[in-house]
């Protein structure tokens, strides 16, 4: 009973954070591997409220990662099915569930954590702040990430390196340096 109530609470929080979001695409033409979006919450009647910003791998229908920054907080997303990372990352969560995931960055020792499945197993939101930052750093440097959801197949995601400074711009725009110092 308690687990069900906790799952409901997580669902409500995720919907509030990620529900009814829309994005204005600002992909950097100089680096087609990574895209940038301002993220808005669209209210009834069409008015938009800024929520934050996001960067994401731009390969269509592929495994990839994305990052959302809202109120000085970094959220990492990992697509374990072939999807548009941008579109999947910004839309409202569908049936979020806690899920055990094993991951490794660049062949390092595997770690197991509980992540949140936000789109029926298409994509996971990383719960741990430290892991989100580790994935962010791995993506910035172009490392390879291996992810295996519980009862699922392991997939390898080759992350394209940042060649234009989009990660530094994202970091500064989000104020993550300020938040890390607090």
N, C-alpha and C positions, 0 to 999 in steps of 0.2 A: 504494500500500500504506500509506504513512504517513498519507495523508488519511483512509483507511478506519479506521485505528487511532485517529486523532484524533476522528473522528465517533463511534466506539464509546466513547471516554473521555468525550466531551461527553454522550452518551446516559446513561452511568452517573451522571455528576455531576447531570444534570437529574433523573434518577429519584430519586436520593438526596435532592435538594433538594425535589422536587415530587411524588414518588411517594406513593401511598397517603395523600394529604392529605384532611382533612375540615375543614369550617368550621362554626362556630356563627354564624349570621346575626344581626347586631345592627344592621340597617338603621335609620337615623335617620329616623323618620316625618316630621320637620319638613322634610327635604330628600330627597324621593323620587328625585332624579336620581343620588345617590351612596349606596352602601351600604357597610357595614363588617362585616368578619368576623374572628374569631379563627381562626387556622389551626392545625390539629393533625395530627400523624402518628398514624394508627391502627395499632396493632400487632396481631399475631395474638392473639386472645383478647379483643379489644375495648378494651384500655387505650389511653389517648391521651397523647401527649407534645406540649406546645405547641411550634409551629414559629415562629410570628410572627403578623402581622396583615396585613389587606389592605383596600383600598378599591377600588371599581369602579363603573362606570356601571351603573345598574340597568335600563335599557331592555332588555326581553326581545327576543331574536332581532334584534339590531342590531349595527352597527359600534360599537366603543367602546374604552375603555382601562381598565386596572386596574393597581394597584400592590401589590406584596407587600414587606413588610419582614421580614427575618430576620437576626438577629445584626448589627444596625446597618447593614444593606445594603439599598438600595432596588433593586427589580427592576420595570421597567415592561413591561407587556404591551399589545399592540395587536391588536384583533380586526379582521381584514380581510374576514371573512365574517360573515353575520348569525348571531350566537350569543348565548347568555347568557354575558356576560363573566365573571361570578362563577364559574359552574359550570366553564367551560373553563379559567379561570386556576388553580383550586385542584386540579384532578385531575392525575394523573400524566401526564408527557409521553409522547406517542406518536410514534415515529419522528422524533426531533429531527434537523434538518438545518440547516447553515449556508446562509443565503440572502441575496443582495444585495437591499437595499431602498432606494428613494429616498423621501425624506420632506421635508416643508416644514411649518413652523408659521406660521400667519397670513400666508401668502403670501410669507414670507421666501425667500431663495435656497435652492434645493433642495440637499440633501446626500445622499450615498450612503454607506451603511454595511452591514456584514455583521451581520444579526440571526439569531436562531435560530427556525426554524419548529418549534413544539412540538406542534402538533396537525394534521399533514397539511395545512398551509397555512391553517388556520382562524385561527390566532393566532400572533403573533411575540413572542418575548422579546427585548428590547433588550439588546445586549451592553455598549454604552458607558455608563459611569457618568454622564458629562456629559450624554448624550442622555436618559438616564432622568430626570435632574433637570430638564432642559429641558422634557420632556413633562409632568412633575409640575407645574411652574410654569405651563405652558400650560393644563393641566386646571384648576388652581386658579383661574385668571383667566377661564376660559370661552372660550378661543381655538379656532380651527379648525385641524385638522391634515389634511394630505393625504399619503397613503401609496400608493406604487406598488411592489409586489414585482416583482422581475425577471420578465419575460415575463407580467406580469399587468396588470390594469386599475387605473388610479388611483382611489382612493376618498377621499372627503372625510368627515371625522368632526367634527361640531360638538360640542365638549365643553361640557357645562353648567357654568356658573360655580359656585363654592363659595359658598353663601349662608348656611351655618350654622357655618362654622369647622371642618368635618370634616377638612380638610387640615392645619390647625394641630394639631388633636388627634392625628391620625395621626403627624405629624412629631414631636411631643413624646413620644407613647407609644412610638414606635419608637426614640427617642434619636438621630434623624438630626442634630440640632444638635450633639450631643456628638461623633458620628462625623465630622462635617464639620470640627470643630475639631482633630481628631487628626491 
